[in-house]
Amino acid sequence: RARRAAGGYVLDGTAPWVTGWGLIDVLYTLARTEEGELLAALLPARAGDQLAASRMQLVAVNASGTVELAFTGYFVPDELVCSVFPQEEWLGREPRRLRPNGSLALGLAGRCCRLTGPSPLDAELDRLRERLDRAVLDGAVLDGADADTMLAARAAAAELAYRAAGAAVTTVGSRSIIAGQHPQRLAREAQFLLVFGSRPEIKKNLLSLLADG
C-alpha cells in the first residue's frame, strides 16, 4: 500500500515473490494508493530498517534469489516515482505480458522431448507454441480485452511441461531420481512452472487439464 506524504509516498506491506535479490540493483515496484490506483517506482534493491528480505528455499530455480520483501514505513521520494495510473491500464496489458512466461514451459518441454526421443509430444509442442503466439496476436487485435485465449494456452503449456517431464523420467529410468540427473531436475522445474507467473484463471484451466483430462 502507498499513502501520500510530503515529498513522496510511504509504502507498507509485502511483495511476496521477488526474483533476483542479491543480483539486481533496482526494483520496479507497484503499490496500491489510497485512491485505488497503482503507484510504480524504481527503488534501490537494498535491505534496511524499512525493507526486510526473507529468502525462500525453492524446490527448483533456487539460484534465482527469490525473496519476500516487507516494507515498513518505507519512504519513496517523488523523483523515484515513475507513474501513478489506473489498475485497469495494468490489467489491459495481460495477454501480451503473459506470453514470455509461457516460453519457460515450452523450453522445458522441449528439453524433455529431446531426452525422451521422437514421440507425439514433439508435434504437441509445436502446436502449443503456435497457439501461444496466436494468442498474443488475438490479444493485440482485441486491444487486450479478451485474455481467455492466452490464459488457456498458458495453462496448456504448463501441463505439457509436466507431462513431458514425467515422460523423460520414465524413459531414462530409475537413475532419473538420483540427485544431479537431468530428469529429476526437469521434473522439479515442471512442478515449479505449474504455479509460476500464474493467475486464477490459469489455475482453473490447469486443474481442469490435470484432474479432468
N, C-alpha and C positions, 0 to 999 in steps of 0.2 A: 504494500500500500504506500501511496505517496501523498503527503499533505504539504500544502504551500507554506513556505516560511520566508522570512526576509532574505532576499538574495538567492533563493533557490527552493529546494524541496527537501523534506525529510522522509526517508524510507524506513519502514518497519515491516517485518515478515520474513518469509523464507523463499528461496529459489531451490526447489527440491532436486533439480537434476542439472548440474553444471559440469560440462566436459572440458578437460584441458587444464585443470588447475595445476599450477607449477610449470606449465608450458606456455601459457599465454600471458600477455601484458595488460590487455584491456578487455573488459566485459561489456557487451551490448546488452543492456538491462532494461526490462519492461516492468512497470509498476502501474497499478490502477489508482487514479486520482479520486479525490472525494466527489468529483462530478461524474465519475464513471467512465472517464476517458483513459487512454493509455499514455503514460509518460515513457519516452525512450531516452536513455542516457548512456554515455560512454564512461565507464568507471575504471579506475586502476584495479587490477586483479591482485590486490594485496590484503591480507587479513589484518585486523586491528581490533581496537576496543569496540567499534561499531559493526564490524564484519567478521564473523567466525565461519570457518570452513571445516566440515566434518567429512573425512574421506570415506567413500563407500568401497567395500570389497565385493567386486562383481564376479559372477561365475565365468564371465568371458569379457574380453576387451578391457581388462583391468588396467592396462597401460595407458588408458585414455585419461587417467587422473580425474575421475568423476567424483564430485563432492556435492553436499547440500550446503548452501550458504544461508546464514541467518543474519539479517540486517536489524540492528537495534539503534534507532535514532541516528541513522546514517545520513549525514548532510550532503546533498548534491548541489553544488553551485550552478547558477544558471548557465555558465559557459560550458558545462559538461552535458547540458540537455540538448538532445538532437531535435526532438519534436514532441508535441502533445497532439493526439489525434483520436478519432472515434474508434471503438473496438471493431465496429463493422468494417472499417477500412482494412484492418489486420486480417479479419476472417475472410474477407473477399479475396485475399491472395492465396487461400488454402490450396486449391487444386495444383497450381504451379509449384508451390513451396513443398508440397508433399512428394513430388516426383523424385528428388535426389535420394531420399532415404530408401526408396524402392530399389535403387541401384545396388545398395548393400546386399539385399536379399538375392538379387539377380547374380551378383558376383559370387556369393557364397554357393548358390545353387549350381552355378557353372563349374566351380572347383569340385563340387561333389560329383557332378556328372562326369568329369574327367577321371575321377577315382573309380567311379562305377563302371565306366565303359559305355559303349553305344547302348541306348535304351530309349523308350518313348519319352523319357524326361527331357531329352535334348530338344525335341520338337515343341514340347510344352514350354520350355524355357524361351524359345524363340517367339512363340505366340504371346507369351506374357510380356516380353519386352515391347512388342508392338502394341499390346493393349495399354501399357503404361504410357508410352509415347502418344498414343491416340487420345488418352485421357487428358493429357496436357493441352493438345490442340483443341479438344472439345471445350475444355475449361476456358481457353483463350477466346474462342468464338462466343461463348456464353458470358464472357466478362466475369468468369469466376462464380456465376450464380448457382451453378449446379455441380457440386463436388462429389455426388454419389458415384460417378464412374471411377474417379480416382480412388476414392475410399475403398471400393470393392476390389480394384486392381491391386492396391497396396496390401490388402488382406490376402489376396491370392498369391502375391509374391512371397510373403512371409510363410504361408502354408506350403508353398512349393519348396522353399529352402528347408523347411522342417522335414518334409518327406524325402527330399534328396539327401539330406544328412543321414537319415535313417537307412537309405539305400546304400550309402557309402560305408557306413559302419558294418552293415550286413555283408557287403561284398568283400571287404578286407578281412572280416572275420574276427576271431577272439582277440587278436593283438590290437584291434581298434580301441579297446578300452584301457590300454596301457598309457600312462601319463607320458606325454611327449609325442604320441602318434597323432597324425593329422585328423583322422576321422573323429576321435573324441573331442578334439578342439572345435572342429566344424559343427559337431552336434551341440556343443555348448553355445557356440556363436548363433546357431539357428534358434536355440531357445531364447537367447538374448533378443533376437530380431522379432520374436513374437510380441514383444512389448515395447521395443524401442521406437520412438517417434510416432507413437500410436495416438488414436483418437477414439472416443466412444463408439463411433460407427465402424471403425476398423476392427475394434474388439468384437463387436456384434457379428460382423461378417466372418471373422476368423473363427469364432465359436461355432458358427453355422457350418463352416467348412470342416472343422475338426470333429465336431460331435455328430453332425447330420450327414456329412459326406457330400 
